[in-house]
Amino acid sequence: MKKILLLLSILFIAKHVFCQSESVGIEKYMQMLKNAEQSFANKEWGSASKQWSALVNMNPTEGEHWYKLGESYFFSNEYDLAIKAFENTLRIGAMSPAQSAYYISRCYAGKKDEDSLLGWLKKSFDLGYRNMMEIPRDSIFAGYFSNQRFREIVGIPISPLDDRTIGWRFDLQLMVREIKRRGPNPYRMVTERQFDSAVENLDKRNNGVGGRWSHDDIRFL
């Protein structure tokens, strides 16, 4: 049943694209798409945003077009328009939902709307955002690097890890958080209770001083 519904959805979208494209001519549509991609590649954000906007007006069900439009608006500092484009990408369910939510967070950072920024950043992590190492290097967040909630979401220590024991435990806790957050099904082989118990035993066995992990520890985690 699911396969039938998926096939019908694909056929509906394909028909919509064909009809919209047919009204302006397939060749013209493809040329418009090529021009938009070229402007985007050349970082001509003003031209790119106009071209992607024309394409989404022709075909509002193509999520990748909305995503490219959002990026073009973002790099033009048109944050409100970018947010709407990324929200449409999320609504359609195209591209990476986590990446779209992250872009919306960046837009609110550009607008200096702290509450919305943090809310969307948290949502992007809840959706599985993975590029954690890029965030501390993203200049649009520079004004929030000392914000406690921001640091908690991103996985940055709240205070300096001067003590080796504290540092080791922070790393362990962050690793466990990321296993649970990123794994589509981290409890295929063990239950969550067994997993948490193993982490607790690992912490106790190493006595919080970052001792050497055994082969069983690594295999289990």
Beta strands, then each sheet from edge to edge (+ up, - down):
end
